[in-house]
Amino acid sequence: MIMPDGGKTYIDDVLYVPGLEKNMISVSQITKKQMQVQFQNEKCIISDKSHNAIVVGTKSGGLYKLKAKPAKQKALYSYVSS
């Protein structure tokens, strides 16, 4: 993810969902990277190990939208033949 301040953080082992228009991440993926997640006042705050907020999301329709952009994607491709 590219943060609003231009910094980058990477979350590994994500799943690809064909047809999904937005990227989704899970709280467990974030905490596995030793970051913290807080939910308060309709906001989601992701902080680094030093408790510095690195990105904030706002609640929208039951989901939290982060103000971050996807970084350059690194993906493996697999093919299953029948």
Secondary structure, DSSP 8 states (H G I E B T S, - for coil): -B-TTS-B----S----TT--S----HHHHHHTT-EEEEETTEEEEE-TTS-EEEEEEEETTEEEES-B-------------
